[in-house]
Structures are given as C-alpha cells and as structure tokens.
Amino acid sequence: MTAERSTADILDAAVQVREAARSSTSGIGTILAALSEVVEYDHASLARWDPLRRRHTTLAGSYPDDATAYIETRLHHDPVFRVLRSPARGGLWLGDVPRHLLAASPGFQEVLSPLGIEGGVAQCLFATDGRYVGMLNVSTRRPRNGPDPARAAITLLTEALAAAVDHRPGLPPEEDTAFGPEADTQRPDARRPGGLSPREFQVLAELTAGRTNREIAERLYITPRTVGTHIEHILAKLALPNRAAAAARAAAWGIAPTR
C-alpha cells in the first residue's frame, strides 16, 4: 500500500478485512494480510486472551520471537495496557501515548524501541457480551502523521476482529472455558464446589480479597456488570445470602485469587 491511497481505497480494503474476518474458511493469517491494505505495517499480530491461564496466545503474527513472547506473557502487566483495556476506548496509537507512559512501558522500551518502531496501534478486542477476548497489535517503523483514515477503519473493524479471535463466540461469560489440552479439566463439574463455572470460580476467589466489582473486572478483563451477574449466580448456586458469606465460604475451602 502506498501513502497516496485515498480514503475510499482504505475503506474498500477495510471491507475486505471484515469479510475475511466473517468468513468461516479464512484463517487469521488471511485477516492480517488483508489488514496490511488498510494500514501499512512492518509487524502485526492477532492474539487471543486465555482467561484461565491469564495470558495471550498469538493466532497469527509477524513480530520477532521476543516481541511475541512479550505480547503473550507480559503485555497485560504493562502500564500501557491499563489504558488500553477499557471497552469504551478505541485503539491506542503509538503517537498518542503520553511520553511518561512510554518511558514506564517495558513493552516500548525493551521490545518496540529496539525494533525501530515509531508508529502503530494496539487495540483490545471485546465480545458483544463484554468479555475481553484478545487484541490486535500493529507496528510500523514510519510514524503516521496528520489525518489518517486508517484510524477510523481500524475502529470500525474491531467488532469483526473480536468475533474472529473469540474461540467460542456467542456463549455467555460463565461458559468461557480454557482451550487446548487442558480444556476438559476446566469445565464445570463436581470438582468445582457448587457446580461453579471456571469464571464463577475465579470471581469467587477474588471475593476473598475483598475486591469491589470494578476491581475484579479490571483483574479479569470483563465488565463490572458481568462481575455482578457472576456473583448473583454464585450466591444462588451456593445458597448464600451475600458476597461476604461467599467470601467466607471460599476462604474456608482454601480458595484464593491468582496473582
């Protein structure tokens, strides 16, 4: 893609990305390739969030191994991620990140800067039910200045990208289980007290620390409203009157929140 491409060209390219994302036969690599016609990049990746392992898994990408490892295992602890993860905001373009935040970001200082990255966007992806399902990372060695129609195009594509990344789209948050070899061990069954789902079990553990719904939501990358729904289910399944009783029951069972 050249710098002289028109807004119409970029929007046409965005339509192709959306169609690739919606297609049941298109792979994630195909989606990223189509995205290069929307925003020219040197590196890009689409990663899925695993809520039980609390890490990302790269589905397709072109970053070097050390950068991919950072995205998968450390990015969600980066101070920039706290700004990114709100469902209300769109993508965060590198040129818009405050300098003090870049200075405090290991991701920029240790990973992107050595690659010569000067532009790009990171976009958290959320399912329609509020679950955080993954993220898009796009990086370029050329800064993007002035009005840029690619910004609007990326924002418009986020719903389709989230659906493509989500491994179980359309299921309620409480049915969000692990994927991969450990999936069978994460399903709700007799090994989880009261028949709690994996997500409900996580929320119950967070209650033992006395956290608010908002604090739990930030740790689990879901919305406070979803946390409230999980707590209602927990109280009903365990026949408990309130969250304090639930926290006490969890403590008695030796349940504690993860890091």
C-alpha positions in Angstrom: 0.0 0.0 0.0 1.3 3.5 -0.9 1.0 6.7 1.1 -1.1 8.2 -1.7 -4.0 5.8 -1.4 -7.3 7.6 -1.0 -9.8 7.3 1.9 -12.1 5.3 -0.5 -9.3 2.8 -1.2 -8.7 2.3 2.5 -12.3 1.8 3.3 -12.6 -0.7 0.5 -9.7 -2.5 2.0 -11.4 -2.5 5.4 -14.4 -4.1 3.8 -12.2 -6.9 2.6 -10.8 -7.3 6.1 -14.3 -7.5 7.5 -15.3 -10.1 5.0 -12.2 -12.2 5.8 -12.9 -12.0 9.5 -16.5 -13.1 9.0 -15.6 -16.0 6.7 -15.6 -19.4 8.3 -12.8 -20.5 5.8 -10.4 -17.6 6.2 -7.6 -18.1 8.6 -6.3 -15.4 11.0 -3.2 -15.0 8.7 -5.5 -14.1 5.9 -7.1 -11.4 8.0 -3.8 -9.9 8.9 -2.7 -9.9 5.3 -5.9 -8.1 4.3 -5.3 -5.6 7.1 -2.0 -4.6 5.5 -4.0 -2.9 2.8 -5.7 -0.8 5.4 -2.6 0.2 7.4 0.9 -0.5 6.1 2.8 -2.2 8.8 6.2 -3.9 9.5 4.8 -6.2 12.2 1.3 -7.2 13.3 -0.4 -9.8 15.3 -3.8 -11.0 16.5 -3.7 -12.7 19.9 -6.4 -14.4 21.9 -6.8 -14.0 25.6 -7.0 -17.1 27.7 -8.8 -16.0 30.9 -7.9 -19.1 32.9 -4.2 -19.1 32.1 -4.2 -15.3 32.2 -2.1 -14.9 29.1 -2.4 -14.2 25.4 -1.9 -16.7 22.6 -0.8 -15.4 19.2 -3.0 -16.8 16.5 -1.0 -15.1 13.6 1.7 -12.6 13.6 5.0 -11.3 12.2 6.7 -10.0 15.3 10.1 -11.5 16.3 10.0 -14.2 18.9 11.0 -12.0 21.8 8.2 -9.5 20.9 5.7 -12.3 20.5 6.7 -13.7 23.9 6.2 -10.2 25.5 2.7 -9.9 23.9 1.7 -13.3 25.2 3.1 -13.3 28.7 3.8 -9.8 29.8 1.8 -7.2 27.9 -1.2 -7.5 30.2 1.0 -6.2 33.0 2.4 -3.3 31.1 1.2 0.2 32.3 0.1 1.0 28.8 -2.3 -2.0 28.9 -4.2 -0.4 31.7 -5.1 2.4 29.3 -5.9 0.0 26.5 -8.2 -2.4 28.3 -11.3 -0.2 28.7 -14.1 -1.4 26.4 -15.1 2.2 26.0 -12.0 3.3 24.2 -10.8 2.6 20.7 -7.3 1.7 19.6 -4.4 3.4 21.2 -2.0 4.8 18.5 1.6 5.0 19.5 1.9 8.6 18.6 -0.9 9.4 21.1 0.7 7.6 24.1 1.9 10.2 26.7 5.7 10.3 26.9 5.8 9.5 30.6 3.7 6.3 29.9 6.1 5.2 27.1 9.1 5.8 29.5 7.4 3.5 32.0 6.5 0.8 29.5 8.8 -2.2 29.3 7.0 -3.2 26.1 8.1 0.0 24.3 11.5 0.4 25.9 12.6 -3.2 25.7 10.7 -4.5 22.7 9.4 -1.9 20.3 12.0 0.7 20.5 14.9 -1.7 19.7 12.9 -2.7 16.6 12.9 1.0 15.5 9.1 1.2 15.8 7.7 4.7 15.6 4.1 4.2 14.8 1.2 1.7 15.0 -1.8 0.8 17.1 -2.8 -1.6 19.8 -6.5 -2.4 20.1 -8.1 -4.5 22.8 -11.0 -6.7 21.4 -14.2 -7.3 23.3 -17.0 -9.7 22.6 -20.6 -8.4 22.4 -21.2 -9.8 25.9 -18.4 -7.8 27.4 -15.7 -10.4 27.6 -12.2 -9.4 26.7 -11.2 -11.9 24.0 -7.8 -10.6 22.7 -6.0 -7.9 20.9 -4.6 -6.5 17.7 -1.1 -5.1 17.6 0.2 -3.2 14.6 3.6 -1.6 14.4 5.5 0.4 11.8 8.9 2.0 11.6 7.3 5.0 9.9 5.2 7.4 12.1 1.7 8.2 10.8 1.1 11.9 11.0 -1.8 14.1 10.2 -5.4 13.0 9.4 -5.3 9.2 8.8 -8.4 7.4 7.6 -6.9 4.1 8.7 -7.6 5.2 12.3 -11.4 5.2 11.7 -11.1 2.0 9.7 -9.4 0.1 12.5 -12.1 1.2 14.9 -14.8 0.1 12.6 -13.2 -3.3 12.3 -12.9 -4.2 15.9 -16.2 -6.0 16.3 -15.4 -8.3 13.3 -11.9 -8.9 14.6 -13.1 -9.7 18.1 -15.5 -12.3 16.6 -12.7 -13.8 14.6 -10.4 -14.0 17.6 -13.1 -15.3 20.1 -12.8 -19.1 20.3 -16.3 -19.5 21.4 -18.3 -16.5 20.2 -21.9 -16.1 21.4 -21.6 -18.1 24.6 -22.3 -16.3 27.9 -19.2 -15.4 30.0 -19.8 -18.2 32.6 -19.3 -20.8 29.8 -15.9 -19.3 28.8 -13.6 -22.3 29.3 -9.9 -22.9 28.5 -8.9 -24.1 25.1 -6.2 -26.6 24.2 -5.1 -29.8 26.1 -6.3 -28.5 29.5 -9.9 -27.7 28.3 -11.5 -30.8 29.7 -10.1 -30.0 33.2 -11.7 -26.5 33.2 -15.3 -27.4 32.5 -17.9 -27.0 35.3 -18.3 -30.3 37.1 -18.2 -31.9 40.6 -14.6 -30.9 41.1 -15.7 -27.3 41.4 -17.8 -26.6 44.5 -21.5 -26.0 43.8 -21.1 -26.7 40.1 -19.5 -23.3 39.6 -18.2 -22.5 36.1 -14.5 -21.6 35.7 -15.3 -17.9 35.5 -17.5 -18.0 38.6 -14.8 -19.8 40.4 -12.4 -17.0 39.5 -14.8 -14.4 40.7 -15.4 -16.3 44.0 -11.6 -16.4 44.6 -11.4 -12.6 44.0 -14.1 -12.0 46.7 -11.8 -13.5 49.3 -9.6 -10.4 48.8 -12.4 -8.0 49.5 -12.3 -6.5 46.0 -15.1 -4.5 44.5 -16.9 -5.4 41.3 -14.8 -2.8 39.4 -11.5 -4.1 40.8 -12.5 -7.7 39.9 -13.5 -6.6 36.5 -10.1 -4.9 35.9 -8.2 -8.1 37.0 -10.3 -10.5 34.9 -10.8 -8.1 31.9 -14.5 -8.2 32.0 -17.1 -5.5 32.8 -18.3 -4.7 36.3 -21.8 -5.6 35.2 -20.6 -9.1 34.2 -19.0 -9.5 37.6 -22.3 -8.7 39.2 -24.0 -11.3 37.2 -21.4 -13.9 38.2 -21.8 -13.0 41.9 -25.6 -13.5 41.6 -25.0 -16.9 40.1 -22.5 -17.8 42.8 -24.9 -16.8 45.6 -27.7 -18.8 44.0 -25.6 -21.9 43.4 -24.1 -21.9 46.9 -27.4 -20.8 48.6 -25.6 -17.9 50.3 -27.2 -14.5 51.3 -24.4 -12.1 50.3 -20.9 -11.6 48.9 -19.4 -11.6 52.4 -20.8 -15.0 53.1 -19.5 -16.2 49.7 -16.0 -14.8 50.6 -16.1 -16.6 53.9 -17.1 -19.9 52.2 -14.3 -19.6 49.7 -11.8 -18.9 52.5 -13.0 -21.9 54.3 -12.4 -24.0 51.2 -8.9 -22.6 50.9 -9.7 -20.7 47.6 -7.5 -17.7 46.9 -7.1 -15.3 43.9 -4.3 -15.9 41.5 -1.6 -13.3 41.0 
